[in-house]
């Protein structure tokens, strides 16, 4: 896991997301909807503020 984090740290953010996208799609496809929602909201939410509510306009 540490090696993966080191590789991703060397990439530009957009490139890191592109590299992770296929694996994330595969993993998320195997989760229950509640687990997918929890994962996504945990990524979006910030302890310093509620980003999820700011995305309501989307």
MMTF fields as JSON, N, C-alpha, C and O atoms, coordinates in Angstrom:
{
  "mmtfVersion": "1.0.0",
  "mmtfProducer": "UNKNOWN",
  "numBonds": 231,
  "numAtoms": 232,
  "numGroups": 58,
  "numChains": 1,
  "numModels": 1,
  "chainsPerModel": [1],
  "groupsPerChain": [58],
  "chainIdList": ["A"],
  "bondAtomList": [4, 2, 8, 6, 12, 10, 16, 14, 20, 18, 24, 22, 28, 26, 32, 30, 36, 34, 40, 38, 44, 42, 48, 46, 52, 50, 56, 54, 60, 58, 64, 62, 68, 66, 72, 70, 76, 74, 80, 78, 84, 82, 88, 86, 92, 90, 96, 94, 100, 98, 104, 102, 108, 106, 112, 110, 116, 114, 120, 118, 124, 122, 128, 126, 132, 130, 136, 134, 140, 138, 144, 142, 148, 146, 152, 150, 156, 154, 160, 158, 164, 162, 168, 166, 172, 170, 176, 174, 180, 178, 184, 182, 188, 186, 192, 190, 196, 194, 200, 198, 204, 202, 208, 206, 212, 210, 216, 214, 220, 218, 224, 222, 228, 226],
  "bondOrderList": [1, 1, 1, 1, 1, 1, 1, 1, 1, 1, 1, 1, 1, 1, 1, 1, 1, 1, 1, 1, 1, 1, 1, 1, 1, 1, 1, 1, 1, 1, 1, 1, 1, 1, 1, 1, 1, 1, 1, 1, 1, 1, 1, 1, 1, 1, 1, 1, 1, 1, 1, 1, 1, 1, 1, 1, 1],
  "groupList": [{"groupName": "UNK", "atomNameList": ["N", "CA", "C", "O"], "elementList": ["N", "C", "C", "O"], "formalChargeList": [0, 0, 0, 0], "bondAtomList": [1, 0, 2, 1, 3, 2], "bondOrderList": [1, 1, 2], "singleLetterCode": "X", "chemCompType": "L-PEPTIDE LINKING"}],
  "groupTypeList": [0, 0, 0, 0, 0, 0, 0, 0, 0, 0, 0, 0, 0, 0, 0, 0, 0, 0, 0, 0, 0, 0, 0, 0, 0, 0, 0, 0, 0, 0, 0, 0, 0, 0, 0, 0, 0, 0, 0, 0, 0, 0, 0, 0, 0, 0, 0, 0, 0, 0, 0, 0, 0, 0, 0, 0, 0, 0],
  "groupIdList": [1, 2, 3, 4, 5, 6, 7, 8, 9, 10, 11, 12, 13, 14, 15, 16, 17, 18, 19, 20, 21, 22, 23, 24, 25, 26, 27, 28, 29, 30, 31, 32, 33, 34, 35, 36, 37, 38, 39, 40, 41, 42, 43, 44, 45, 46, 47, 48, 49, 50, 51, 52, 53, 54, 55, 56, 57, 58],
  "secStructList": [7, 2, 2, 2, 2, 2, 2, 2, 2, 2, 1, 7, 2, 2, 2, 2, 2, 2, 2, 2, 2, 2, 2, 2, 2, 2, 2, 2, 2, 6, 1, 7, 2, 2, 2, 2, 2, 2, 2, 2, 2, 2, 2, 2, 7, 5, 6, 6, 5, 7, 2, 2, 2, 2, 6, 6, 6, 7],
  "xCoordList": [0.83, 0.0, 0.872, 0.554, 1.961, 2.852, 3.432, 3.58, 3.756, 4.309, 3.305, 3.659, 2.061, 1.012, 0.873, 0.762, 0.878, 0.765, 1.949, 1.781, 3.141, 4.32, 4.227, 4.59, 3.74, 3.574, 2.558, 2.802, 1.424, 0.382, 0.848, 0.457, 1.671, 2.181, 3.067, 3.18, 3.684, 4.566, 3.775, 4.305, 2.532, 1.713, 0.975, 0.716, 0.649, -0.243, -1.608, -1.943, -2.404, -3.707, -4.601, -5.216, -4.677, -5.531, -5.016, -5.808, -3.718, -3.133, -3.35, -3.601, -3.254, -3.492, -4.937, -5.189, -5.879, -7.283, -7.522, -8.253, -6.92, -7.06, -6.5, -7.063, -5.39, -4.781, -5.642, -5.7, -6.306, -7.119, -8.522, -9.138, -9.029, -10.424, -10.84, -11.874, -10.101, -10.551, -10.67, -11.636, -9.695, -9.735, -10.883, -11.57, -11.099, -12.194, -13.548, -14.437, -13.715, -14.979, -15.244, -16.369, -14.217, -14.356, -14.71, -15.606, -14.017, -14.273, -15.67, -16.413, -16.028, -17.338, -18.48, -19.556, -18.252, -19.284, -19.611, -20.692, -18.676, -18.87, -19.374, -19.553, -19.601, -20.107, -21.61, -22.191, -22.222, -23.647, -23.805, -22.869, -24.978, -25.204, -24.895, -24.297, -25.298, -25.034, -23.538, -23.108, -22.745, -21.294, -20.698, -19.789, -21.212, -20.736, -21.03, -20.167, -22.252, -22.646, -21.781, -21.328, -21.552, -20.729, -19.31, -18.732, -18.748, -17.396, -17.306, -16.402, -18.256, -18.249, -18.464, -17.756, -19.419, -19.668, -18.499, -18.204, -17.833, -16.642, -15.533, -14.793, -15.411, -14.4, -14.766, -13.894, -16.048, -16.509, -16.512, -16.107, -16.965, -17.086, -15.727, -14.757, -15.687, -14.47, -14.75, -15.782, -13.854, -14.104, -14.235, -14.832, -13.678, -13.747, -14.998, -15.254, -15.778, -16.977, -17.738, -17.201, -18.965, -19.813, -19.834, -20.648, -18.951, -18.886, -20.083, -20.485, -20.651, -21.795, -22.949, -23.585, -23.229, -24.312, -24.012, -24.929, -22.734, -22.378, -22.537, -22.532, -22.679, -22.839, -24.3, -24.597, -25.217, -26.639, -27.042, -27.909, -26.433, -26.781, -26.399, -26.858, -25.576, -25.193, -26.365, -26.297],
  "yCoordList": [-1.192, 0.0, 1.252, 2.236, 1.212, 2.372, 2.672, 3.836, 1.632, 1.828, 2.518, 3.411, 2.1, 2.723, 4.196, 5.04, 4.511, 5.905, 6.732, 7.897, 6.144, 6.863, 7.133, 8.213, 6.15, 6.327, 7.43, 8.315, 7.376, 8.375, 9.771, 10.757, 9.862, 11.159, 11.821, 13.047, 11.026, 11.574, 12.054, 12.797, 11.645, 12.021, 13.336, 13.73, 13.991, 15.146, 14.63, 13.478, 15.45, 14.986, 14.366, 13.325, 14.989, 14.452, 13.096, 12.193, 12.952, 11.682, 10.597, 9.44, 10.97, 10.014, 9.513, 8.319, 10.424, 10.014, 9.114, 8.129, 9.44, 8.614, 7.214, 6.226, 7.14, 5.844, 5.02, 3.796, 5.677, 4.98, 4.64, 3.704, 5.376, 5.245, 3.815, 3.368, 3.078, 1.725, 0.813, 0.061, 0.882, 0.046, 0.463, -0.393, 1.771, 2.247, 1.838, 1.445, 1.926, 1.512, 0.034, -0.35, -0.777, -2.206, -2.472, -3.264, -1.82, -2.012, -1.524, -2.227, -0.336, 0.23, -0.623, -0.681, -1.278, -2.128, -3.331, -3.911, -3.699, -4.857, -4.487, -5.368, -3.218, -2.782, -2.596, -2.344, -2.725, -2.403, -0.897, -0.137, -0.476, 0.953, 1.801, 2.871, 1.324, 2.079, 2.272, 3.346, 1.242, 1.354, 2.319, 3.082, 2.29, 3.229, 4.662, 5.534, 4.901, 6.251, 6.717, 7.861, 5.844, 6.216, 6.564, 7.538, 5.774, 6.025, 7.388, 8.177, 7.648, 8.916, 10.099, 11.1, 10.006, 11.13, 11.341, 12.477, 10.271, 10.43, 11.158, 11.939, 10.912, 11.623, 13.088, 13.956, 13.361, 14.724, 15.56, 16.722, 14.974, 15.723, 16.087, 15.338, 17.243, 17.795, 18.142, 18.746, 17.776, 18.108, 19.608, 20.016, 20.437, 21.888, 22.499, 23.69, 21.703, 22.241, 21.152, 20.078, 21.429, 20.442, 20.696, 21.482, 20.04, 20.219, 19.606, 20.053, 18.573, 17.919, 18.894, 18.899, 19.716, 20.663, 21.724, 22.274, 22.01, 22.999, 22.422, 23.174, 21.087, 20.467, 20.278, 19.704, 20.743, 20.554, 21.151, 20.604, 22.255, 22.905, 22.068, 22.358, 21.044, 20.199, 19.343, 18.534],
  "zCoordList": [0.0, 0.0, 0.0, -0.668, 0.744, 0.8, -0.578, -0.952, -1.329, -2.665, -3.574, -4.345, -3.478, -4.287, -3.93, -4.819, -2.653, -2.221, -2.708, -3.07, -2.721, -3.205, -4.701, -5.168, -5.447, -6.896, -7.171, -7.992, -6.488, -6.696, -6.293, -6.916, -5.267, -4.811, -5.869, -5.907, -6.712, -7.759, -8.975, -9.8, -9.092, -10.245, -10.006, -8.869, -11.096, -11.017, -10.564, -10.842, -9.875, -9.381, -10.455, -10.222, -11.616, -12.681, -13.162, -13.434, -13.268, -13.702, -12.648, -12.985, -11.388, -10.301, -10.341, -10.179, -10.555, -10.649, -11.851, -11.754, -12.965, -14.166, -13.937, -14.407, -13.213, -12.93, -11.98, -12.1, -11.046, -10.052, -10.534, -10.025, -11.496, -11.916, -12.265, -11.769, -13.085, -13.424, -12.197, -12.072, -11.305, -10.105, -9.194, -8.636, -9.035, -8.194, -8.754, -7.998, -10.057, -10.68, -10.393, -10.076, -10.503, -10.248, -8.779, -8.486, -7.882, -6.451, -6.085, -5.399, -6.534, -6.198, -6.754, -6.16, -7.88, -8.468, -7.591, -7.696, -6.73, -5.865, -4.473, -3.633, -4.219, -2.923, -2.972, -4.027, -1.813, -1.697, -1.866, -1.619, -2.281, -2.53, -1.297, -1.408, -0.138, 1.094, 1.318, 1.739, 1.041, 1.205, 0.186, 0.512, -1.065, -2.097, -1.688, -1.785, -1.231, -0.823, 0.343, 0.362, 1.31, 2.466, 2.026, 2.508, 1.113, 0.617, -0.069, 0.206, -0.963, -1.706, -0.772, -0.879, 0.134, 1.039, 1.995, 2.366, 2.396, 3.237, 2.486, 3.084, 1.185, 0.397, 0.227, 0.236, 0.072, -0.183, 1.088, 1.073, 2.177, 3.425, 3.988, 3.872, 4.593, 5.161, 6.614, 6.906, 7.543, 8.94, 9.196, 10.192, 8.295, 8.463, 7.857, 8.035, 7.146, 6.523, 5.798, 5.529, 5.49, 4.839, 3.342, 2.857, 2.609, 1.157, 0.456, -0.618, 1.075, 0.448, 0.262, -0.792, 1.26, 1.117, 0.067, -0.542, -0.147, -1.173, -2.575, -3.55, -2.697, -4.001, -4.365, -5.413, -3.534, -3.781, -5.122, -5.804, -5.506, -6.761, -7.977, -9.082, -7.804, -8.934, -9.264, -10.189]
}
